[in-house]
C-alpha cells in the first residue's frame, strides 16, 4: 500500500520502497520464501545473481585483485574504480595509494 509520498511500506518493519516490486522482494526476507537455496549452508536467496555470487565468493573462494598492487577483494564491485587508481599510483615506487 502506498503512503502519502507514493512510497511502499513494509507492514512488518516499516522499511519503505519506491517501487512495489522492491517491497515484494523485501518481504521474502520476512517470510523465508526463497527461490534459490545454497546446499552448502542452506542460506536462501530471492535473486539468482545473488545466489550465484554467494556460491563464487563463499564456497568457491573466488577473489578479485587490484591490477596495480595485487590486493584482493571478495567482490569485484569492491575494487577501486580503475580510472581513480590510475591517478593515485605513485610512479616512483609503484604503490597503489587507493588500496
C-alpha positions as semicolon CSV with decimal commas, in nm:
position;residue;x (nm);y (nm);z (nm)
1;X;0,000;0,000;0,000
2;X;0,134;0,345;-0,089
3;X;0,180;0,621;0,163
4;X;0,116;0,993;0,104
5;X;0,457;1,031;-0,062
6;X;0,399;0,743;-0,302
7;X;0,628;0,501;-0,121
8;X;0,551;0,137;-0,037
9;X;0,594;0,045;0,330
10;X;0,668;-0,296;0,478
11;X;0,397;-0,386;0,729
12;X;0,645;-0,584;0,942
13;X;0,943;-0,349;0,979
14;X;0,827;-0,012;0,836
15;X;1,105;-0,005;0,575
16;X;0,994;0,194;0,269
17;X;1,049;0,142;-0,104
18;X;0,989;0,347;-0,416
19;X;0,865;0,050;-0,621
20;X;0,616;-0,223;-0,538
21;X;0,848;-0,492;-0,676
22;X;1,119;-0,387;-0,432
23;X;0,875;-0,431;-0,143
24;X;0,773;-0,773;-0,276
25;X;1,139;-0,880;-0,289
26;X;1,195;-0,744;0,061
27;X;0,901;-0,940;0,203
28;X;1,081;-1,266;0,116
29;X;1,331;-1,176;0,388
30;X;1,050;-1,193;0,644
31;X;0,864;-1,496;0,505
32;X;1,165;-1,708;0,408
33;X;1,010;-1,791;0,071
34;X;1,323;-1,805;-0,139
35;X;1,355;-1,948;-0,487
36;X;1,725;-2,041;-0,457
37;X;1,896;-2,226;-0,173
38;X;2,262;-2,296;-0,109
39;X;2,317;-2,669;-0,049
40;X;2,635;-2,589;0,145
41;X;2,496;-2,359;0,412
42;X;2,117;-2,366;0,349
43;X;2,102;-1,989;0,305
44;X;1,812;-1,871;0,086
45;X;1,818;-1,616;-0,197
46;X;1,537;-1,440;-0,381
47;X;1,753;-1,348;-0,681
48;X;1,959;-1,587;-0,891
49;X;2,252;-1,350;-0,939
50;X;2,288;-1,304;-0,562
51;X;2,284;-1,683;-0,515
52;X;2,550;-1,726;-0,787
53;X;2,765;-1,452;-0,635
54;X;2,735;-1,623;-0,293
55;X;2,849;-1,954;-0,442
56;X;3,152;-1,800;-0,613
57;X;3,267;-1,595;-0,314
58;X;3,182;-1,815;-0,017
59;X;3,211;-2,170;-0,146
60;X;3,447;-2,143;-0,444
61;X;3,680;-1,890;-0,281
62;X;3,687;-1,663;-0,584
63;X;3,881;-1,339;-0,531
64;X;3,930;-1,024;-0,738
65;X;4,263;-0,843;-0,747
66;X;4,383;-0,485;-0,794
67;X;4,571;-0,457;-1,125
68;X;4,835;-0,235;-0,964
69;X;4,916;-0,366;-0,618
70;X;4,759;-0,712;-0,614
71;X;4,536;-0,651;-0,311
72;X;4,246;-0,897;-0,314
73;X;3,875;-0,825;-0,277
74;X;3,585;-1,063;-0,219
75;X;3,361;-0,885;-0,470
76;X;3,458;-0,724;-0,798
77;X;3,244;-0,421;-0,713
78;X;3,462;-0,362;-0,403
79;X;3,771;-0,300;-0,619
80;X;3,851;0,070;-0,654
81;X;3,750;0,222;-0,987
82;X;4,024;0,181;-1,249
83;X;4,038;0,550;-1,350
84;X;4,073;0,667;-0,992
85;X;4,354;0,422;-0,917
86;X;4,549;0,525;-1,226
87;X;4,590;0,880;-1,095
88;X;4,668;0,770;-0,741
89;X;4,951;0,539;-0,841
90;X;5,288;0,651;-0,709
91;X;5,515;0,605;-1,010
92;X;5,834;0,625;-0,804
93;X;5,775;0,300;-0,615
94;X;5,462;0,168;-0,792
95;X;5,242;0,155;-0,485
96;X;4,869;0,182;-0,522
97;X;4,759;0,457;-0,282
98;X;4,394;0,378;-0,334
99;X;4,416;0,023;-0,199
